[in-house]
Amino acid sequence: MENIHPIFDTILKKEDKEQRLKQKAGVFWFIGLSGSGKSTLVRALEHELHKRGYLTKMLDGDNLRTGINNNLGFSEEDRTENIRRASEVAKLFMDGGVITLCSLITPSHTARSMAKMIIGPEFYHEVYVSCPVEICEQRDVKGLYAKARKGEIKNFTGIDAPFEEPSAPELVIQTDLEPEEVSLQKVLKYILPIIEKKQNQ
């Protein structure tokens, strides 16, 4: 873009930050329907990693929409922009050496591919929090499904907007079939080998 001159050569590299923090940074992107248990699982994960001495940042879809994305609606274009901004923010945290945990519905293959491209395929780790829409609707702690059924919320994923099943997530967690602690341990088993800073690194 004209008159824009990014600075790269004098910025400390991600590896420099990782060395200081004694951890390997990455973005762990949790996808799934509203009510599937994404944010609950990610909150538990962040607390557990914090106890183990890791520096993390959680990016939750609702929180982002109250701040950096508060001017976006739920049209297809706005949903895409929502994910684009979230991806760029996640990348900034990751470049700072921070283990970044994202909880966003991210309903389409296109949106996930965009997030992966922005963050970098080697640093993007997709976790599918799977739960049938019927169970999500029974939970409905935010009352969103009820509003969507009444037509008060348009383009609601799982009701009048589609959720495309991910083709090849790194991990699948089925929250309707197991308690939260079991899900948490599965995620930890996957994440810990990725984020541990080896002595010779």
Secondary structure, 3 states (H helix, E strand, C coil): CCCCCCCCCCCCCHHHHHHHHCECCCEEEEECCCCCCHHHHHHHHHHHHHHCCCCEEEEEHHHHHCCCCCCCCCCHHHHHHHHHHHHHHHHHHHHCCCEEEEECCCCCHHHHHHHHHHHCCCCEEEEEEECCHHHHHHHCCCCHHHHHHCCCCCCCECCCECCCCCCCCCEEEECCCCCHHHHHHHHHHHHHHHHECCCCC
